[in-house]
């Protein structure tokens, strides 16, 4: 029963990590560059609206639901820790928790909060926006990489468990 539960949960974490990676990939690769091409006040206003609407059940289920799965899987990895798949499972969980959730809370959210307080039409907001585009996109790309690596590691766990 435990084996089956860990396997199914690992599959769900792989799917969740991949979904989150895709969302972050889209932002780093075309959403933020597009927002950077419009007037700063318009880009700021659009990003402020995005930061409000992203807090929705669908995104939160993918982002935080995967984090909850990763917490459970990090603990569950101890049952397989003597095997390669247990080590991969622990690594995948930690990569997602630190590289995705940790970076979000420590770096992207504070940048979002600073932008939320900005008045889009001011010179200070325009200066903030130029730094935001670079810094937020960089850390978002880190989250993209972490989510992608986690997905790949979770997939390797599944392959490893299926082969044994």
C-alpha positions as CSV (number, residue, x, y, z in Angstrom):
1,X,0.0,0.0,0.0
2,X,2.8,2.4,0.9
3,X,4.6,1.6,-2.3
4,X,1.5,2.4,-4.4
5,X,0.8,5.6,-2.5
6,X,4.4,6.9,-3.0
7,X,4.3,6.0,-6.6
8,X,1.0,7.8,-7.3
9,X,2.1,10.8,-5.3
10,X,5.4,10.9,-7.2
11,X,3.5,10.9,-10.5
12,X,1.2,13.7,-9.3
13,X,4.3,15.7,-8.1
14,X,6.0,15.2,-11.6
15,X,2.8,16.5,-13.3
16,X,2.5,19.4,-10.9
17,X,6.2,20.4,-11.2
18,X,5.9,20.3,-15.0
19,X,2.8,22.4,-15.0
20,X,4.4,25.0,-12.8
21,X,7.6,24.9,-14.9
22,X,5.5,25.6,-18.0
23,X,3.8,28.6,-16.3
24,X,7.1,30.1,-15.2
25,X,8.7,29.3,-18.6
26,X,6.0,31.3,-20.4
27,X,6.6,34.3,-18.1
28,X,10.3,34.4,-18.5
29,X,10.3,33.7,-22.3
30,X,7.5,35.9,-23.6
31,X,5.2,37.5,-21.0
32,X,7.9,39.6,-19.3
33,X,9.7,40.5,-22.6
34,X,6.3,41.6,-23.9
35,X,5.5,43.7,-20.8
36,X,9.0,45.2,-21.2
37,X,8.1,46.5,-24.7
38,X,5.2,48.6,-23.5
39,X,5.3,51.9,-21.7
40,X,6.5,51.4,-18.1
41,X,3.1,52.6,-16.6
42,X,1.3,50.1,-18.8
43,X,3.7,47.3,-18.0
44,X,3.4,48.1,-14.3
45,X,-0.4,48.2,-14.4
46,X,-0.5,44.9,-16.3
47,X,1.9,43.1,-13.9
48,X,0.0,44.5,-10.9
49,X,-3.2,43.0,-12.3
50,X,-1.4,39.7,-13.0
51,X,-0.1,39.5,-9.4
52,X,-3.7,39.9,-8.1
53,X,-5.3,37.4,-10.5
54,X,-2.6,34.7,-10.1
55,X,-3.9,34.1,-6.6
56,X,-6.6,31.7,-7.8
57,X,-7.6,28.1,-7.1
58,X,-6.1,26.7,-10.3
59,X,-2.6,28.2,-9.9
60,X,-2.5,27.7,-6.1
61,X,-3.5,24.1,-6.5
62,X,-0.7,23.5,-9.0
63,X,2.0,25.6,-7.1
64,X,1.2,24.9,-3.5
65,X,-0.4,21.5,-4.0
66,X,2.8,20.4,-5.6
67,X,4.7,21.8,-2.6
68,X,2.5,19.8,-0.2
69,X,3.1,16.7,-2.2
70,X,6.9,17.4,-2.1
71,X,6.8,17.8,1.7
72,X,5.0,14.4,2.0
73,X,7.4,12.8,-0.5
74,X,10.5,14.2,1.2
75,X,9.3,12.4,4.3
76,X,8.2,9.3,2.3
77,X,11.6,9.1,0.6
78,X,13.0,7.7,3.9
79,X,11.2,4.4,3.1
80,X,13.2,4.1,-0.2
81,X,16.4,6.0,1.0
82,X,18.5,2.8,0.8
83,X,17.7,2.7,-2.9
84,X,18.7,5.1,-5.7
85,X,15.0,6.1,-6.2
86,X,14.7,7.3,-2.6
87,X,17.7,9.6,-3.0
88,X,16.2,10.9,-6.3
89,X,12.8,11.4,-4.6
90,X,14.4,13.4,-1.8
91,X,16.4,15.5,-4.2
92,X,13.4,16.2,-6.4
93,X,11.3,17.3,-3.5
94,X,14.0,19.6,-2.1
95,X,14.7,21.1,-5.5
96,X,11.1,22.0,-5.9
97,X,10.7,23.3,-2.3
98,X,13.9,25.3,-2.2
99,X,14.3,26.4,-5.9
100,X,10.6,27.0,-6.6
101,X,8.7,27.8,-3.4
102,X,11.7,29.2,-1.5
103,X,12.8,31.5,-4.3
104,X,9.2,32.6,-4.8
105,X,8.7,33.5,-1.1
106,X,12.1,35.0,-0.6
107,X,12.6,36.9,-3.8
108,X,9.7,37.1,-6.3
109,X,7.0,37.9,-3.7
110,X,9.0,40.9,-2.2
111,X,9.5,42.2,-5.7
112,X,5.8,41.8,-6.4
113,X,5.0,43.6,-3.2
114,X,7.3,46.5,-4.1
115,X,5.6,46.8,-7.5
116,X,2.1,46.6,-5.9
117,X,2.9,49.7,-3.9
118,X,4.1,51.7,-6.9
119,X,2.0,54.3,-8.6
120,X,2.5,53.4,-12.3
121,X,2.7,57.0,-13.7
122,X,5.6,58.2,-11.4
123,X,9.3,58.4,-12.3
124,X,10.1,56.2,-9.3
125,X,7.8,53.5,-10.6
126,X,9.5,53.7,-14.0
127,X,12.9,53.1,-12.4
128,X,11.5,50.3,-10.2
129,X,10.0,48.7,-13.3
130,X,13.3,48.6,-15.1
131,X,15.0,46.8,-12.2
132,X,11.9,44.6,-11.7
133,X,12.0,43.4,-15.3
134,X,15.6,42.2,-14.9
135,X,15.5,40.9,-11.3
136,X,12.0,39.3,-11.3
137,X,12.6,37.6,-14.6
138,X,16.0,36.3,-13.4
139,X,14.5,34.7,-10.3
140,X,11.5,33.5,-12.3
141,X,14.0,31.7,-14.6
142,X,15.5,30.1,-11.5
143,X,12.1,28.9,-10.5
144,X,11.5,27.6,-14.1
145,X,14.8,25.6,-13.9
146,X,14.1,24.2,-10.4
147,X,10.6,23.1,-11.4
148,X,11.9,21.5,-14.6
149,X,14.7,19.7,-12.7
150,X,12.2,18.5,-10.1
151,X,9.9,17.2,-12.8
152,X,12.8,15.3,-14.4
153,X,13.9,13.8,-11.1
154,X,10.4,12.7,-10.2
155,X,10.1,11.1,-13.7
156,X,13.4,9.3,-13.0
157,X,12.0,8.0,-9.7
158,X,9.0,6.6,-11.6
159,X,11.2,5.0,-14.2
160,X,13.5,3.6,-11.5
161,X,10.6,2.2,-9.5
162,X,9.0,0.6,-12.6
163,X,12.2,-1.1,-13.6
164,X,12.7,-2.7,-10.2
